[in-house]
């Protein structure tokens, strides 16, 4: 332990103790024992106050915590063992409860298997302990996911791609072409504009992340969120194109909670579950 490290830790311990109103002034601090059996350096400090004694455990990847030296923790070894056991349990709980970043927003990409797999890889890889080069690799995975989406769109409508003279690897060109195709008309002009901006943001931000060596955790997370949101956007524009936004609504209250009931043979009425309004449905004869 270097003198500089000792001074820094003693300062941190004093600041830490100030957060407890029921602990009196510290009168003495010394490092009682250092443990390395788990592959990391963990120190146990013997801290005396005016009326009590404590063990303070801290070190590499070990959050600082204090334990009273009464009947509960008689030795530095006992305090160390309890602290590391508690830390490992908390880490295990965190891993069990961990939610991928891509679970933070509702996505409709489960059926896009190759894209979904790459985004899950990027999400699992994302960690605050990564080096700059590894953040770059997340940007690369995100960019590859966007290119995979471009290929998927091209396979859906090769005629449109051929007409526009687009290449499968041209994500921005392909995405913008399908935005025009999925939501045409003046009534969708604002949505087309916002969609194109999101497509450009996702591609540009991922490209910047790939080529930058000074990006950090938030940058990689933002890139992943941009990517997931863009892919989900294109899929929902596709649903809109299929007519999923043309659901029948109650003419009285506007609710979409509609139930269809056949009250006579080949005769159907829609009943609103909110206001019980009933309307007969007439089918146009061919």
N, C-alpha and C positions, 0 to 999 in steps of 0.2 A: 504494500500500500504506500503510495507516494504521499509526501507531506501535503501536497496540494489537494489530493483527494480527501485526506483526513480532515483538513480544514473545511473543505466544501461540505462534507457529510455532517460534520459537527454543526455547521451553520444551518443546514437543512433540518437536522434533528431539533434544534432550538426553535426554528420556525414552526415545525410540525407540532411541537408541544404547546405552542401558544394557541393552537386551535382548540385545546381542551380547557374549559373554564375551571374544572375541578382538580387540575394538576398544578402543584406549586412550583416555585422557581427551581431550575436545574442548578445543582452544585458541582456535579462532576460527570464527565463523559469519557469513556475509554472503550476501545475495541477489544472485546473479550475473546472472540474466536472467529476465525475465517474458515468457511467450508467450501470445498471444491468437488465433493464426491459426485455431484449430479452434472458435472461438466460446465458449471458456471460458478462464478465467484460470488459468494453470499457472506456478508459480515453480520455478526451479532454484537451489538454494542450494549455495554453495561452503563445505564444512565441512572444517576442518583439525583433525587429531588430533595427538598427540605424534609419531607416526611415519608418518602416511599422510594422504591427502586423498580426499574423497568428494564426489560430486554427490548431492544429495537433491532429489527431485522431488515436489512436492505442489501442490494447488490445488483448484479447483472440480471435483467429481466425479472427482478423480484421487487414488487412494490413495497414501499416502506410501511411497516406496521409495528405497533408496540404491544408488549405483553407484560403484565405485572409479575413481579418476582415473589408473589406470595405462594401459597400452597399449590397453585395451578401450574406454575412453570418454575421449577426449582433450579434448572440449569440452562446454560446457553444452548446445549444440544437439544434439550426438550423444546425450547422456544423455536429453534431452527426447524426441527422435524415437524412441529405443528404448523409453522408458517408455510413451509414448502408443500405440505399436504393440502392445506387450505388453498394455496395458490393454484395447484394442479387441479383441484376440484372445480375452482372457478373457471379455469381455462377450459376444462372439459364441458362445463355447463354452457359456456359461451359458444363453443363449437357446435353443441347440440341445438342451441337456440338460434344459431347464425342463419340469417336470411340472405340469400343472394341479392345483389343489387338489382338484378333484373326482376326480382319479385316485388320491388318497390312501386312498380307501375303496372297496370293491367295490359298485358300483351296478347295479341292474337297470332302467335307465331309457332305454336306447338307443332303444327303439321309441317312446318318448314324445317325438316329434321337436321340437315347439314348446318343451316344457319343457327338454329337453336342450340346445337351442340357446341359450335364455336363461341357463341355468346355465353354459354354456361362455363366453358373453359376460361374465358376472359374474366368472368365474375369470380370463379373459384381462385384464379390466380391473383386477383387484386388484393393487395395487402399493404399496410403501411411500412412493412419491413423490406419492400422490394427496392432494388437498385434502379437508377435511371434507365439502364438498358432494358430492364424488365417492364417498366412502364411503357417503353416504346413498343415492346412486343404486344402489349394489350391493344395499343393503337393499331398495330398490324392485324391482329385478329378481328378487330372491329371493321377495319377497312375490307378485309377479305369477306366478312359477313355481308357487307353492302354489295360487293361484287357478286356474291352468290345470289343475292336478291335480284340483281340485274339479270343474271342468267335465268333465274326462275321466271321472271317477267317475260323474257325473250321466248322462253319455251311455251308460255301461255298464248302468245300472239305473235308468231314469227312473221306474219304478213305485215303487221304494223312496224316491226323493227326493220324489215326489208324496205318498206316504203320510205321510212325516215333515213335509211342508210346508216343505221347505228351498229356499233359493235357491242357484243355481250359484256365486255369489260368496261364499257363507258357507262358507269353507274349514273352519273348526273344526267347524261343525255337520255338514257333509257327511262330513268325515274320520271324526268320531266315530261317525256312523251306519254307515259302511262297516266300521269296526273291529268294531262289534257284529255286523254282518252276516257278515263274513268269519270271525270267530273266536268263535262263540257257545259257550255251555256253561260249566259251573262249572270245568272243567279248564283253561279259557283265561282265567280271571278275572284272574290276575296279569298275563298278557301284555296283556290289554285295558287294564288300569290303567296299565302302563308306556307303552303306545302312546299313550293319551290324553295323558299327561304330555308326551311328546315332541312331539306335535302342538301342544299349547298353548305349549311352550317355543319351537318354531320360529316360530310366528306372532307371539308376543309379543316375542321378541327382534328379529325383523326390523322390527316396527312401532316398537320403541324406536330402532333404528338409523336408520330413515327420519326420525324426528322429532328426532333429537339432532344437534347441531352440534359435539360435542366427542369423537366416537368416532374411534378410530384403526385401524390395520391389523389388529391381533388381533381387534378387535370385528367387523370386516367378514368376516374369515376364519371366525370362529366362526359368524356368521350364515349364511354359505354352507354350512358343514359341517352345521349344524342342518337347513338346507333339504334338502340332498342326502340326508342320513340319513333324514329324515322321508319323503321321496318314495320312497326305496328300501324303507323299512319297509312302507309301504302296498302297494307292489307285491309284496313277499314275503309279506304277509298274504294277498294275492290268490292267490299260488301255493299257500299253505297251504290256502286255501279250495278250490282245484282238486284237492287231494289229493296234492301233491308230497311231503308229509311222511309218506305212508303206504306207503313203499317196503318191499318184502319184505326180511327180514333172516334171516341164518343162525340156525337154532334152536340150533346147537351153540356157535358162538363169537360170534354177534351181529353179524358183519360185514355191511355192505351191498354188498360186492363179489360180486354174484351173477350167474351166467351161466345162461341158459335153453337147454336142449338138447332137441330132439325126438328121442327114442330109438326110438320107434315111431310109426306113423301116428296122429296126433291124441293122442299121449301125450308129455307134457313133464316134464322133471325140472329142478330148480334145483340148480346146483353152486356151492358156495362156493369162490371163488378163494383164500381165505386158508387154510382148513383141509381143503378137498376134500370136505367133507360133502355128501352127495347126498340130495335129498328129492323125492319124486314130488308133482306138483301135480295135484290133483283139481278138476275144474270141476263146479260144481253144475248139474244138469240143469234146464232150464226146464220 
